[in-house]
């Protein structure tokens, strides 16, 4: 069973080593062939020059006595008569038997070849040329042999090239190991950090590297995902906390009233008990509905959005309701946003409910464009909201002291729902200064023009 690399680093290092070995192996083969070709061509050229000079001297009758040698004994030259008798030779070849047994025929007077004798590691090879002086049957043959360098015979050249290939492949593997390791170090840091993050602690983030490469984008994407996950888990915990906190009291009161009526029916006005139970049930239903709406908005579910004329929506909502105070409205034309109609209706309704609860005589509603946004303001002429409390009013189940608590009813979730809807539509909802009272300002992006 073959073992496979367990990591990208090991795999890439192995691939780099194999590729380097193949590339350098082919290069080494090319070098070996080139060296052999060049060396043998040079040797053959020199033997040809000497053999043909001696052959010319034999034919001209000018060759007498030992053949002069200017190679220092490296080249062996002999003139051999039929019967394999050496007639003349260079000093290094004198007194030796014929250096070759190849006898050229009259039809092929010149032969170039390589002759080897012995076995490795004592093997010796020569580049040789044999020239038949004439075509006569008793013609002599001139032999010229030059030894092939030992590194081409005993495998030294191949060994050196193989060692070089192995060294270069090892160098490529080492460089790849270090480069890939350095490249993947941020990925390993991200993996280790993600492995340590648990459902009980989602506040930790993976390290981000500078730049716009894939690893930096991966880290930013992972952190953005963790942000959304932490937000979603936080909303779930908030939902569970809010539900347990706010539902416990009305449920306990409802149970106490029903148990008291059950245990002492003669001491209770049963129609009044039923009426109170219905009121408590209505309140429980309102709280549960609002909590579920908050959870649904917070999860960012895919709800189809459409172009909505915010002024027309505000006018329709104002016309549908009956108010105990005066309504002043100033609604600009052509202020279109993209959103979920029912959610925006709920947002505006919550703002109007809040304003009506605390207004003395007047509620003012305005819509107008502001650069690439639309602003909708709802202002009441009540006691207003103190600056320290202007963020608290958007917290769930927040009920401020003083006169703003005088109104009865409500779940304490209206303004929290309104802000969640605004943020889900890419906008903001906040309280601003106004000399008349409390001024809530909704800011939403203008819808792009239809194609």
Kinemage of the C-alpha trace (Angstrom):
@kinemage 1
@onewidth
@group {chain A} dominant
@subgroup {mainchain}
@vectorlist {calphas} color= white
{ca unk a 1} P 0.000 0.000 0.000
{ca unk a 2} L 1.507 3.299 -1.061
{ca unk a 3} L 1.827 6.057 1.500
{ca unk a 4} L 0.440 9.432 0.500
{ca unk a 5} L 1.652 12.780 1.869
{ca unk a 6} L -0.637 13.922 4.674
{ca unk a 7} L -0.160 17.649 4.153
{ca unk a 8} L -0.112 20.147 1.325
{ca unk a 9} L 3.431 21.063 2.317
{ca unk a 10} L 4.693 17.478 1.978
{ca unk a 11} L 2.770 16.929 -1.235
{ca unk a 12} L 4.053 20.095 -2.884
{ca unk a 13} L 7.602 19.324 -1.740
{ca unk a 14} L 7.390 15.837 -3.244
{ca unk a 15} L 5.973 17.186 -6.495
{ca unk a 16} L 8.700 19.841 -6.680
{ca unk a 17} L 11.411 17.245 -6.035
{ca unk a 18} L 10.019 14.912 -8.725
{ca unk a 19} L 9.704 17.715 -11.270
{ca unk a 20} L 13.196 18.992 -10.476
{ca unk a 21} L 14.604 15.467 -10.782
{ca unk a 22} L 12.897 14.996 -14.160
{ca unk a 23} L 14.003 18.375 -15.500
{ca unk a 24} L 17.571 18.096 -14.279
{ca unk a 25} L 17.673 14.406 -15.279
{ca unk a 26} L 16.797 15.299 -18.858
{ca unk a 27} L 19.341 18.110 -18.711
{ca unk a 28} L 21.984 15.714 -17.352
{ca unk a 29} L 21.305 13.235 -20.145
{ca unk a 30} L 21.680 16.046 -22.650
{ca unk a 31} L 24.948 17.142 -21.050
{ca unk a 32} L 26.250 13.563 -21.064
{ca unk a 33} L 25.407 13.078 -24.727
{ca unk a 34} L 26.860 16.474 -25.638
{ca unk a 35} L 30.117 15.854 -23.756
{ca unk a 36} L 30.555 12.425 -25.301
{ca unk a 37} L 29.797 13.720 -28.776
{ca unk a 38} L 32.155 16.681 -28.501
{ca unk a 39} L 35.026 14.709 -26.957
{ca unk a 40} L 34.759 11.837 -29.424
{ca unk a 41} L 34.493 14.250 -32.350
{ca unk a 42} L 37.686 16.003 -31.246
{ca unk a 43} L 39.460 12.664 -30.769
{ca unk a 44} L 38.285 11.372 -34.123
{ca unk a 45} L 39.401 14.557 -35.844
{ca unk a 46} L 42.890 14.303 -34.409
{ca unk a 47} L 43.195 10.588 -35.303
{ca unk a 48} L 41.998 11.318 -38.808
{ca unk a 49} L 44.632 13.985 -39.300
{ca unk a 50} L 47.452 11.716 -38.110
{ca unk a 51} L 46.235 8.556 -39.877
{ca unk a 52} L 45.806 10.283 -43.213
{ca unk a 53} L 49.167 12.003 -42.969
{ca unk a 54} L 50.865 8.645 -42.325
{ca unk a 55} L 48.796 6.954 -45.062
{ca unk a 56} L 49.916 9.651 -47.518
{ca unk a 57} L 53.549 9.073 -46.530
{ca unk a 58} L 53.157 5.315 -47.114
{ca unk a 59} L 51.705 5.869 -50.590
{ca unk a 60} L 54.380 8.449 -51.482
{ca unk a 61} L 57.190 6.235 -50.150
{ca unk a 62} L 58.426 9.053 -47.902
{ca unk a 63} L 57.746 7.199 -44.647
{ca unk a 64} L 60.903 5.505 -43.400
{ca unk a 65} L 61.711 4.377 -39.858
{ca unk a 66} L 59.686 5.144 -36.712
{ca unk a 67} L 56.655 7.336 -37.135
{ca unk a 68} L 57.187 10.706 -35.405
{ca unk a 69} L 54.848 11.348 -32.434
{ca unk a 70} L 54.068 14.862 -31.202
{ca unk a 71} L 51.362 13.729 -28.752
{ca unk a 72} L 53.725 12.536 -26.052
{ca unk a 73} L 52.772 8.914 -26.527
{ca unk a 74} L 49.066 9.474 -26.092
{ca unk a 75} L 48.214 8.455 -29.650
{ca unk a 76} L 49.146 5.037 -30.992
{ca unk a 77} L 49.956 4.781 -34.711
{ca unk a 78} L 50.959 1.607 -36.583
{ca unk a 79} L 51.498 0.556 -40.191
{ca unk a 80} L 50.488 -3.109 -40.433
{ca unk a 81} L 51.228 -5.384 -43.406
{ca unk a 82} L 49.090 -8.365 -44.436
{ca unk a 83} L 49.701 -11.185 -42.010
{ca unk a 84} L 49.434 -8.741 -39.112
{ca unk a 85} L 53.082 -7.733 -39.115
{ca unk a 86} L 53.801 -4.261 -37.769
{ca unk a 87} L 56.082 -2.473 -40.210
{ca unk a 88} L 56.340 1.019 -38.649
{ca unk a 89} L 54.928 2.546 -35.482
{ca unk a 90} L 55.212 5.488 -33.152
{ca unk a 91} L 57.555 4.952 -30.197
{ca unk a 92} L 54.604 4.241 -27.863
{ca unk a 93} L 53.193 1.582 -30.235
{ca unk a 94} L 56.520 0.009 -31.288
{ca unk a 95} L 57.087 -3.564 -30.195
{ca unk a 96} L 53.407 -4.142 -29.591
{ca unk a 97} L 51.075 -6.440 -31.488
{ca unk a 98} L 48.664 -4.788 -33.894
{ca unk a 99} L 46.530 -2.317 -31.993
{ca unk a 100} L 43.378 -3.417 -33.853
{ca unk a 101} L 42.050 -6.461 -35.683
{ca unk a 102} L 39.743 -4.525 -38.010
{ca unk a 103} L 41.035 -4.894 -41.636
{ca unk a 104} L 39.405 -2.500 -44.111
{ca unk a 105} L 38.380 -3.965 -47.444
{ca unk a 106} L 39.384 -2.576 -50.817
{ca unk a 107} L 35.859 -1.287 -51.307
{ca unk a 108} L 35.765 0.539 -47.948
{ca unk a 109} L 39.281 1.769 -47.395
{ca unk a 110} L 38.604 4.142 -44.436
{ca unk a 111} L 36.931 2.991 -41.229
{ca unk a 112} L 36.238 5.148 -38.139
{ca unk a 113} L 35.211 3.310 -34.977
{ca unk a 114} L 35.606 2.977 -31.213
{ca unk a 115} L 37.407 -0.034 -29.844
{ca unk a 116} L 37.159 -1.136 -26.197
{ca unk a 117} L 38.989 -3.866 -24.304
{ca unk a 118} L 38.779 -5.234 -20.791
{ca unk a 119} L 36.014 -5.120 -18.218
{ca unk a 120} L 34.897 -2.425 -15.826
{ca unk a 121} L 36.606 -0.907 -13.895
{ca unk a 122} L 39.731 -1.656 -15.995
{ca unk a 123} L 37.995 -1.154 -19.297
{ca unk a 124} L 39.879 0.940 -21.853
{ca unk a 125} L 38.440 2.473 -24.995
{ca unk a 126} L 40.051 4.173 -28.000
{ca unk a 127} L 38.737 6.238 -30.868
{ca unk a 128} L 40.357 4.712 -33.952
{ca unk a 129} L 40.700 5.227 -37.668
{ca unk a 130} L 41.926 2.453 -40.011
{ca unk a 131} L 42.993 3.427 -43.543
{ca unk a 132} L 43.890 0.943 -46.269
{ca unk a 133} L 46.736 2.651 -48.122
{ca unk a 134} L 45.782 1.333 -51.563
{ca unk a 135} L 43.315 -1.013 -53.169
{ca unk a 136} L 46.045 -3.546 -53.949
{ca unk a 137} L 45.631 -6.950 -52.263
{ca unk a 138} L 48.951 -6.561 -50.448
{ca unk a 139} L 48.228 -3.014 -49.247
{ca unk a 140} L 49.222 -2.062 -45.730
{ca unk a 141} L 46.764 -0.605 -43.215
{ca unk a 142} L 47.467 2.474 -41.139
{ca unk a 143} L 45.937 2.497 -37.639
{ca unk a 144} L 45.670 5.607 -35.449
{ca unk a 145} L 44.130 5.268 -31.969
{ca unk a 146} L 43.624 7.853 -29.256
{ca unk a 147} L 42.338 6.851 -25.807
{ca unk a 148} L 38.911 7.992 -24.675
{ca unk a 149} L 39.110 9.896 -21.329
{ca unk a 150} L 38.483 7.569 -18.408
{ca unk a 151} L 35.548 9.598 -17.108
{ca unk a 152} L 33.650 8.653 -20.290
{ca unk a 153} L 34.402 4.958 -19.802
{ca unk a 154} L 34.176 4.180 -16.079
{ca unk a 155} L 30.877 5.994 -15.457
{ca unk a 156} L 32.435 8.927 -13.581
{ca unk a 157} L 30.656 11.498 -15.750
{ca unk a 158} L 27.279 9.823 -15.201
{ca unk a 159} L 27.961 9.568 -11.463
{ca unk a 160} L 28.837 13.260 -11.209
{ca unk a 161} L 25.745 14.221 -13.219
{ca unk a 162} L 23.519 11.933 -11.120
{ca unk a 163} L 24.901 13.456 -7.930
{ca unk a 164} L 24.274 16.935 -9.323
{ca unk a 165} L 20.692 15.977 -10.228
{ca unk a 166} L 20.102 14.591 -6.730
{ca unk a 167} L 21.604 17.685 -5.119
{ca unk a 168} L 19.526 20.049 -7.258
{ca unk a 169} L 16.351 18.036 -6.644
{ca unk a 170} L 17.088 18.112 -2.914
{ca unk a 171} L 17.696 21.867 -3.085
{ca unk a 172} L 14.402 22.355 -4.937
{ca unk a 173} L 12.621 20.235 -2.317
{ca unk a 174} L 14.170 22.224 0.530
{ca unk a 175} L 13.292 25.561 -1.038
{ca unk a 176} L 9.748 24.355 -1.748
{ca unk a 177} L 9.392 23.058 1.810
{ca unk a 178} L 10.427 26.406 3.261
{ca unk a 179} L 8.435 28.548 0.815
{ca unk a 180} L 5.260 26.476 1.146
{ca unk a 181} L 5.717 26.345 4.910
{ca unk a 182} L 6.070 30.115 5.083
{ca unk a 183} L 3.082 30.546 2.769
{ca unk a 184} L 0.884 28.157 4.733
{ca unk a 185} L 1.914 29.447 8.163
{ca unk a 186} L -0.963 31.994 8.212
{ca unk a 187} L -3.373 29.246 7.133
{ca unk a 188} L -2.170 27.046 9.998
{ca unk a 189} L -2.602 29.966 12.391
{ca unk a 190} L -6.160 30.448 11.103
{ca unk a 191} L -6.883 26.717 11.470
{ca unk a 192} L -5.479 26.592 15.007
{ca unk a 193} L -7.471 29.648 16.057
{ca unk a 194} L -10.686 28.269 14.553
{ca unk a 195} L -10.084 24.960 16.337
{ca unk a 196} L -9.902 26.784 19.680
{ca unk a 197} L -13.087 28.777 19.130
{ca unk a 198} L -16.070 27.174 20.834
{ca unk a 199} L -19.740 27.969 21.136
{ca unk a 200} L -19.126 29.386 24.604
{ca unk a 201} L -16.502 31.887 23.392
{ca unk a 202} L -17.100 33.371 19.958
{ca unk a 203} L -15.251 36.619 20.663
{ca unk a 204} L -11.895 35.392 19.365
{ca unk a 205} L -10.803 36.130 15.814
{ca unk a 206} L -8.250 34.640 13.449
{ca unk a 207} L -5.101 36.664 12.681
{ca unk a 208} L -5.336 38.796 9.556
{ca unk a 209} L -2.382 39.475 7.275
{ca unk a 210} L -1.840 42.637 5.306
{ca unk a 211} L -2.450 42.712 1.575
{ca unk a 212} L -5.103 41.463 -0.808
{ca unk a 213} L -3.881 37.930 -1.461
{ca unk a 214} L -6.012 34.811 -1.035
{ca unk a 215} L -4.866 34.142 2.533
{ca unk a 216} L -5.644 37.693 3.651
{ca unk a 217} L -9.082 37.433 2.044
{ca unk a 218} L -9.603 34.040 3.714
{ca unk a 219} L -8.791 35.527 7.130
{ca unk a 220} L -11.122 38.481 6.584
{ca unk a 221} L -13.890 36.186 5.357
{ca unk a 222} L -13.412 33.891 8.358
{ca unk a 223} L -13.600 36.843 10.755
{ca unk a 224} L -16.682 38.212 8.996
{ca unk a 225} L -18.289 34.772 9.326
{ca unk a 226} L -17.370 34.672 13.013
{ca unk a 227} L -18.878 38.148 13.439
{ca unk a 228} L -22.150 36.957 11.945
{ca unk a 229} L -22.051 33.757 13.977
{ca unk a 230} L -21.374 35.640 17.202
{ca unk a 231} L -24.173 38.061 16.374
{ca unk a 232} L -26.587 35.207 15.630
{ca unk a 233} L -25.665 33.350 18.824
{ca unk a 234} L -25.941 36.578 20.760
{ca unk a 235} L -29.405 37.135 19.369
{ca unk a 236} L -30.424 33.610 20.331
{ca unk a 237} L -29.151 34.119 23.858
{ca unk a 238} L -30.839 37.505 24.007
{ca unk a 239} L -34.066 35.943 22.814
{ca unk a 240} L -33.873 33.213 25.447
{ca unk a 241} L -33.030 35.741 28.165
{ca unk a 242} L -35.753 38.164 27.129
{ca unk a 243} L -38.359 35.455 26.813
{ca unk a 244} L -37.573 33.913 30.194
{ca unk a 245} L -37.432 37.307 31.871
{ca unk a 246} L -40.497 38.949 30.364
{ca unk a 247} L -42.785 35.925 30.156
{ca unk a 248} L -42.192 34.718 33.693
{ca unk a 249} L -44.125 37.533 35.417
{ca unk a 250} L -47.330 37.525 33.315
{ca unk a 251} L -47.438 33.739 33.265
{ca unk a 252} L -47.012 33.611 37.038
{ca unk a 253} L -49.740 36.238 37.521
{ca unk a 254} L -52.102 34.445 35.147
{ca unk a 255} L -51.523 31.141 36.921
{ca unk a 256} L -52.004 32.707 40.359
{ca unk a 257} L -55.334 34.293 39.338
{ca unk a 258} L -56.617 31.094 37.764
{ca unk a 259} L -55.545 28.958 40.750
{ca unk a 260} L -57.162 31.375 43.165
{ca unk a 261} L -60.373 31.348 41.146
{ca unk a 262} L -60.259 27.563 40.968
{ca unk a 263} L -59.670 27.117 44.697
{ca unk a 264} L -62.131 29.796 45.860
{ca unk a 265} L -64.776 30.209 43.177
{ca unk a 266} L -67.283 31.617 45.667
{ca unk a 267} L -64.903 34.496 46.567
{ca unk a 268} L -64.099 35.528 42.971
{ca unk a 269} L -65.938 37.274 40.209
{ca unk a 270} L -65.425 34.683 37.483
{ca unk a 271} L -66.265 37.029 34.529
{ca unk a 272} L -63.672 39.488 35.884
{ca unk a 273} L -61.124 36.712 36.310
{ca unk a 274} L -61.705 35.540 32.742
{ca unk a 275} L -61.407 39.086 31.447
{ca unk a 276} L -58.130 39.591 33.320
{ca unk a 277} L -56.862 36.246 32.021
{ca unk a 278} L -57.701 37.316 28.464
{ca unk a 279} L -55.805 40.581 28.962
{ca unk a 280} L -52.798 38.684 30.295
{ca unk a 281} L -53.036 36.264 27.355
{ca unk a 282} L -53.139 39.160 24.896
{ca unk a 283} L -50.024 40.635 26.490
{ca unk a 284} L -48.251 37.272 26.356
{ca unk a 285} L -49.202 36.912 22.705
{ca unk a 286} L -47.891 40.399 21.922
{ca unk a 287} L -44.579 39.726 23.674
{ca unk a 288} L -44.107 36.388 21.903
{ca unk a 289} L -45.016 37.903 18.523
{ca unk a 290} L -42.550 40.757 18.984
{ca unk a 291} L -39.776 38.440 20.170
{ca unk a 292} L -40.278 36.158 17.186
{ca unk a 293} L -40.250 39.151 14.851
{ca unk a 294} L -36.991 40.365 16.388
{ca unk a 295} L -35.442 36.914 16.000
{ca unk a 296} L -36.622 36.677 12.392
{ca unk a 297} L -35.265 40.122 11.477
{ca unk a 298} L -31.966 39.435 13.264
{ca unk a 299} L -31.252 36.241 11.324
{ca unk a 300} L -31.176 38.200 8.074
{ca unk a 301} L -33.449 35.786 6.244
{ca unk a 302} L -34.000 36.168 2.535
{ca unk a 303} L -37.138 38.304 2.250
{ca unk a 304} L -38.059 39.753 -1.129
{ca unk a 305} L -37.603 43.524 -1.287
{ca unk a 306} L -39.386 45.903 -3.593
{ca unk a 307} L -39.306 49.614 -4.453
{ca unk a 308} L -41.449 51.513 -1.937
{ca unk a 309} L -42.497 55.167 -1.988
{ca unk a 310} L -41.805 56.082 1.641
{ca unk a 311} L -44.030 59.166 1.510
{ca unk a 312} L -46.964 57.183 0.104
{ca unk a 313} L -46.457 54.506 2.751
{ca unk a 314} L -46.408 57.135 5.531
{ca unk a 315} L -49.527 58.840 4.122
{ca unk a 316} L -51.379 55.515 3.980
{ca unk a 317} L -50.423 54.645 7.563
{ca unk a 318} L -51.458 58.085 8.834
{ca unk a 319} L -54.766 57.851 6.986
{ca unk a 320} L -55.486 54.392 8.383
{ca unk a 321} L -55.078 55.343 12.049
{ca unk a 322} L -57.166 57.483 14.382
{ca unk a 323} L -55.191 59.843 16.615
{ca unk a 324} L -56.131 61.714 19.783
{ca unk a 325} L -53.654 64.481 18.929
{ca unk a 326} L -53.073 66.741 15.951
{ca unk a 327} L -51.011 65.340 13.056
{ca unk a 328} L -48.725 67.618 11.033
{ca unk a 329} L -47.227 66.041 7.966
{ca unk a 330} L -44.857 67.207 5.266
{ca unk a 331} L -44.185 64.383 2.813
{ca unk a 332} L -41.898 64.957 -0.172
{ca unk a 333} L -42.548 63.282 -3.507
{ca unk a 334} L -40.272 60.745 -5.165
{ca unk a 335} L -38.525 59.359 -2.088
{ca unk a 336} L -38.294 55.690 -2.997
{ca unk a 337} L -36.459 53.026 -1.031
{ca unk a 338} L -36.062 49.271 -1.417
{ca unk a 339} L -37.462 47.203 1.401
{ca unk a 340} L -40.017 44.814 2.803
{ca unk a 341} L -43.321 46.676 2.910
{ca unk a 342} L -44.769 44.962 5.984
{ca unk a 343} L -41.586 45.571 7.986
{ca unk a 344} L -41.466 49.251 7.084
{ca unk a 345} L -45.161 49.557 7.994
{ca unk a 346} L -44.357 47.970 11.357
{ca unk a 347} L -41.419 50.359 11.872
{ca unk a 348} L -43.533 53.447 11.143
{ca unk a 349} L -46.385 52.082 13.256
{ca unk a 350} L -44.085 51.591 16.255
{ca unk a 351} L -42.752 55.140 15.934
{ca unk a 352} L -46.276 56.528 15.732
{ca unk a 353} L -47.392 54.418 18.728
{ca unk a 354} L -44.483 55.742 20.755
{ca unk a 355} L -45.114 59.346 19.696
{ca unk a 356} L -48.839 59.136 20.446
{ca unk a 357} L -48.147 57.669 23.877
{ca unk a 358} L -46.019 60.655 24.941
{ca unk a 359} L -47.293 63.558 22.812
{ca unk a 360} L -49.218 66.419 24.443
{ca unk a 361} L -50.951 67.947 21.441
{ca unk a 362} L -49.031 67.432 18.175
{ca unk a 363} L -47.171 64.743 16.236
{ca unk a 364} L -45.127 65.881 13.192
{ca unk a 365} L -44.212 63.432 10.392
{ca unk a 366} L -41.819 64.424 7.608
{ca unk a 367} L -40.098 62.701 4.674
{ca unk a 368} L -37.464 64.338 2.488
{ca unk a 369} L -34.413 63.330 0.428
{ca unk a 370} L -30.913 63.898 1.783
{ca unk a 371} L -28.283 63.293 -0.912
{ca unk a 372} L -28.402 59.529 -1.566
{ca unk a 373} L -30.657 58.796 1.426
{ca unk a 374} L -34.241 59.351 2.501
{ca unk a 375} L -35.078 60.755 5.935
{ca unk a 376} L -38.341 60.099 7.787
{ca unk a 377} L -38.830 61.918 11.072
{ca unk a 378} L -41.517 61.445 13.736
{ca unk a 379} L -41.593 64.181 16.384
{ca unk a 380} L -43.830 64.510 19.430
{ca unk a 381} L -44.197 67.541 21.710
{ca unk a 382} L -43.837 65.566 24.932
{ca unk a 383} L -41.187 65.824 27.609
{ca unk a 384} L -38.487 64.502 25.262
{ca unk a 385} L -35.694 62.057 25.986
{ca unk a 386} L -32.604 63.008 27.951
{ca unk a 387} L -29.313 62.576 25.999
{ca unk a 388} L -28.024 59.767 28.276
{ca unk a 389} L -31.187 57.753 27.551
{ca unk a 390} L -31.284 58.192 23.762
{ca unk a 391} L -29.615 54.844 23.128
{ca unk a 392} L -31.233 53.049 26.036
{ca unk a 393} L -34.702 53.513 24.572
{ca unk a 394} L -33.744 51.112 21.735
{ca unk a 395} L -32.801 48.331 24.162
{ca unk a 396} L -35.287 45.543 24.656
{ca unk a 397} L -37.803 45.941 27.489
{ca unk a 398} L -36.383 49.349 28.452
{ca unk a 399} L -38.852 51.553 30.323
{ca unk a 400} L -37.584 54.953 31.354
{ca unk a 401} L -38.626 56.681 34.552
{ca unk a 402} L -40.345 60.054 34.720
{ca unk a 403} L -43.187 61.141 32.540
{ca unk a 404} L -42.213 58.946 29.592
{ca unk a 405} L -43.366 55.937 31.595
{ca unk a 406} L -46.840 57.243 32.120
{ca unk a 407} L -48.402 55.436 29.200
{ca unk a 408} L -49.708 51.998 29.891
{ca unk a 409} L -49.473 49.014 27.565
{ca unk a 410} L -46.791 48.047 25.131
{ca unk a 411} L -44.296 45.225 25.324
{ca unk a 412} L -41.178 47.324 25.652
{ca unk a 413} L -39.992 46.010 22.258
{ca unk a 414} L -41.424 48.575 19.823
{ca unk a 415} L -38.371 50.794 19.430
{ca unk a 416} L -36.008 47.794 19.480
{ca unk a 417} L -37.988 46.278 16.596
{ca unk a 418} L -37.970 49.589 14.740
{ca unk a 419} L -34.169 49.886 14.943
{ca unk a 420} L -33.681 46.241 13.903
{ca unk a 421} L -35.850 46.827 10.826
{ca unk a 422} L -33.920 49.997 9.965
{ca unk a 423} L -30.576 48.216 10.218
{ca unk a 424} L -31.887 45.256 8.203
{ca unk a 425} L -32.636 47.748 5.408
{ca unk a 426} L -29.165 49.277 5.526
{ca unk a 427} L -30.320 52.345 7.436
{ca unk a 428} L -30.220 53.905 10.882
{ca unk a 429} L -32.712 55.014 13.499
{ca unk a 430} L -31.740 57.432 16.255
{ca unk a 431} L -33.021 60.192 18.509
{ca unk a 432} L -32.034 63.774 17.685
{ca unk a 433} L -32.390 67.107 19.458
{ca unk a 434} L -35.616 68.995 18.940
{ca unk a 435} L -36.997 71.903 20.976
{ca unk a 436} L -40.525 70.470 20.901
{ca unk a 437} L -39.844 67.009 22.405
{ca unk a 438} L -38.610 63.640 21.153
{ca unk a 439} L -37.556 63.433 17.493
{ca unk a 440} L -36.908 60.012 15.940
{ca unk a 441} L -35.009 60.100 12.623
{ca unk a 442} L -35.063 57.139 10.200
{ca unk a 443} L -32.377 57.233 7.486
{ca unk a 444} L -32.629 54.776 4.567
{ca unk a 445} L -30.710 54.526 1.268
{ca unk a 446} L -32.475 55.834 -1.820
{ca unk a 447} L -33.474 53.067 -4.214
{ca unk a 448} L -31.418 53.001 -7.444
{ca unk a 449} L -33.359 54.052 -10.544
{ca unk a 450} L -35.111 51.222 -12.334
{ca unk a 451} L -33.392 50.005 -15.525
